[in-house]
C-alpha cells in the first residue's frame, strides 16, 4: 500500500523499519517447517510468558507478554519454542549493519526496529524509492521480513509501519497525515499504553480523529503533563529527532586506586561494584547493551582493553560474569594495577523488566524491587553480598 507524498523537498522525511514477528521469523530461517504454522516463542515453564508469536497464533488471541499457560489454552496446536536471545541479537546486528552501510543517520530504537532521517535526500533521488531499495536489501541479505513506514516524523512513520504489516510499506505525505490518522484507534498512538487507552475509552474517545479535536488544554487537565503530548501526536505533531545510534555509543565508568594494587579479590569486587552501578544506570535510562568492555591500566601506565559481545541485556547477573571473565583474561602480567574500568556499548532502547525467555518472572521482580530502593536511596543502597 502506498499513499502519495507531498512534493515539498523542505518537508521532514523519517523512515521507520520494523521486523515482523522478529523472534518467529528468525526461528523460521532455521526451520522451514514452521512456515504457515502458529508459532509461540517464550518461557516454557508454568509461569513463563510469550515473548513473540506468529500471525497464525494471533488469530487465536495470543499476544506478547501473555502468560504462556493461557497461550497454551488459546492455541494448543501451536509450536512452542524457548527463545534464544543470543541468536536474535545476532540477526538484529545483521540488520543494523545493512542499514549502517547505506544510511546517513539512523537510530536503533530496539532489537527489531530502526528510525532513519532521510530529510533532504529527495533533492537527489526519491526518498520512497531509496527506502524501498533499503528494505529489499535487508530482506535479501538477512532473509527476514520487514515492514516500513515513511512520513514527516517518528510518530506518523511508526503508525504507518503498523498499518503496512505484514511485510509491507506505506508512505504518508503531509497532505495525507490527518486523513490517514483520523479513523484509526487511539491505541495506535505509540505512547498510549493499556491504562491510558482504557481511560480514553471510558471518556468515549475511540479514534485518533476524536482525540485530535479535543482542545489541548482540556487534554492536559484530564491526563496531566502527558495530555498535551498525546494531543500533539494525535494531530501528527512530533518534533523529536532521530538520534544517531553512533552518538549513544556507550556508558561506563572507571576507578583510579589511591594506591596501586595487586590484590585480585579487591580489584574484582571494585570492578563488579562498578558493573552493578552502571547496569542500574542502563535500566534507569531504558537501555540495553550488546557489548561489554573491561579496561585495566598498570602502574607503568600501560593500558589494555578487552571486549565481548553478548545478547542485549541490562541484567547484573548476566553482565557481572562477563566483566569478571574479561578481567581474568586481561590481567596476565601480575603487575600492580593503577586503574580499572568498564564500558557497555552497542546500546539500544528497551526495558528488560521481564526476561520473557525465562520460566519465571521472579528474577525480574527482584530487579524491579532493588531498583526502586536504589532510585530512592542511591545506586549503592542495595548491593550483592559478594561485593560487601
PyMOL commands that set and color helices and strands:
alter all, ss='L'
color gray80, all
select helices_A, chain A and resi 22-30+32-34+55-58+68-74+85-100+121-123+127-142+154-164+174-182+186-188+194-202+208-212+216-223+225-234+264-284+316-330+362-377+385-387
alter helices_A, ss='H'
color red, helices_A
select strands_A, chain A and resi 14-19+39-42+50-53+79-81+106-110+113-117+146-151+169-171+250-261+287-298+303-313+337-345+348-349
alter strands_A, ss='S'
color yellow, strands_A
deselect
rebuild
show_as cartoon
